């Protein structure tokens, strides 16, 4: 099963939003203490008699149903909180997917820009020379600033003959082969 980074249509988005609401509606609310009492005494069908029994039981017995109600209420709140967090995460995920989709569309729609973005800079012979000499120059003349060191290396490069440049030309060719693959 392959996944695409295409944005969901409005119908699909409303479906996923309504699905989470459906899930929330499927979560049963905690029963009131009297309802818990009635559930425990489900064999009694007369609600008036059941109500009378509820009023006649002692506080200790009612407290048992109140505690059960509080526990159910806490679980219900936790479930609702988790559902809300899930909905928020799903919304964030959909936003990220939409942004990715837009980025992919613009990448595909403009192949010239895409080629420019993937194009790597070429290594020149001077760059190879510069990288090999900059550290030694920095050690020899630490008082020089970056621009002054670069200026000195450019001047030295211009003064070099073809034979002196040859190893750096070969290095640049090798570097281009590596980056072109």
N, C-alpha and C positions, 0 to 999 in steps of 0.2 A: 504494500500500500504506500504510494508515494504522496508526499505532502508538498503542496505548492505554497508560495508566499503571496498568493493573490489575495487582495482584500475581499472580505465577505460582502455579498450583496446586502442591501437593506433588509430584504426578506430573511436572509440567513442570520443577520445581526439581531433582528427582532425576535427570531425564533430562539436564539441562544439566550436572549434576555428573558423571554417568557418562560423558557425551560427552567431557569433558576428561580423564577417566581413560582412556578408549579411545584418545584422541589420544596420551597419554603411553605407552600400551602399544604403539602403532604405531611409536614411535621406536626404531630398532634400537640395541641396546647396542653399544659398540665391540668389535671382534673382538680376541681375545688375539693376541699376536705369532705364536704357532704357527698359529692359524687363518688369519691373513693369509698366512703362508708356504704353508699348505695350499691357500688360495684361488688363490695365484699358480701353484701347481703342481697345478692341478685335473685335469690329464691323468693323474696318478698316483692310482689308486684304492685301492691297498693302504695302509692306515693305518699298519701296522707298518713298512713300508718308508719311508713318509713321516716317521715318527717318527725312524727311524734316520738319515735324511738331515738332519733338523733338528739332531740331536745332533752330526753330523759337520761342519756348516758352521761357518766361523770367526766370531769375535765381531763383526767388522766387518759381516758380512752380517746377523747377528742384530740388530745395532744399527739397521739400516735398518727392520726390522719393528717394533722397539721404539719408534722415533721415530714411525712411522706410527700405532702404537697410541696413543701419548701425544697426538698431534694429534686423532685420532678421539675420544679420551676427553675432551679439552678442549671440542671441538665438542658432544659429547653433554651435558656439564655445562652449557654455555651454553644449549642447547635446553631442558633440564630447568628451569633457572633462569627462562628466559623463559616457559615454560609455567606455572610456579608463580606468577610475577608476573601473568600473564594471568588465572589462576584467582582470585587475590586481587582483581584489579580487577573481574572479573565479579561476584564476591561483593559488593564494595562497591557496584557499580552496582545490583545486585538489592536491596540494603538501602535505597538511596536511592529507588529506584522504589517500594518498599513504603511508605516514609514518605510519599512524594508521593501515593500512592494513598490512604493513610489520611487525609491532609490533604484531598484532593479529596472523599472520601466524607463527611467531617464537614462540609465546606463545602456539599455538596449536601443532606445530611440535615437541616441546620438553616438554612432560608432566612432566618429572622429575624436570626440572627447574621451570616449572609452579607451581608444588606442593611445591617446596622450597620457592618460592616467596610468596605463600599464607600461608605457615606454620607460625604459631605464636609461639613466644618464650614461653616456659612454665614457670610458676611462681613456684619458689622453696620455701621451707620453710625458707631458709636463706634470700631470697629476701623479704619475708614478715617481717621477724625479722628486717632486715636492714632498711626497710622503716619506721617501727614503732619506731626505736631507733635513727635514724640519727639526727633528729631535736632536740631531747632532749640532745644528746651528744654535738651537736653544741652549744646549749645554755649553757651547763655546762662548756665546754672547747672551747671557741671561738678562742683561740690561735692556736689550732691544724689545720693543713692543711687537705685537703680532703683525701689524701692517709693515713695519720696518723689516722684519724677517722675511715676509712674503715678497717685499720689494727687492730685497737682496737676492733671494732665490730666483726671481724673474730675470734679474740682470745677469746672474750667473748662467741661466738657461740660454739666454740670447747670445752670450759669448761662446757657448759650447759649439764645437764642430759636429759634423754629421757622425763621425766615428764615436765620439763621446756620448751622443744621444742614442746610438743604436741599441744598447741594452734596455733602455726605457721604452723604446719603440716596440721591441719584442714583448716586454712585459704588458704593454697596453694591448697588443694584439691578442695575447693569451687571456687577458681579462675580458676582452670583448667576446671571445669565444665562450667563455664561461657564462657571461650574462645573457648571451643570445640564445642559449639552450634552455 
